């Protein structure tokens, strides 16, 4: 009888484990990226990217892609991030 009770309780998670909550981790890189995306240089690069996407999306047959504009935006954002990310680490 004792053996059966142990097997039943061992198969179910204990209540204490369910009540423990872990703090949600925030990626500092994502935080810095969001801050950098609102800087003047990044906003200008994003506007160019969005104009290109609108232009390409409005045409049914086009060979144009927005690769250059995307890389320009990512470069501007990552340049800003590279200067700020290490200062935000603990």
Buried (B, 14 or more C-beta within 10 A) or exposed (E): EEEEEEEEEEEEEEEEEEEEEEEEEEEBEEEBBEBBBEBEBBEEBBEBBEEBBEEBEEEEEEEEEBEEBBEBBEEBBEEBBEEBBEEEEE
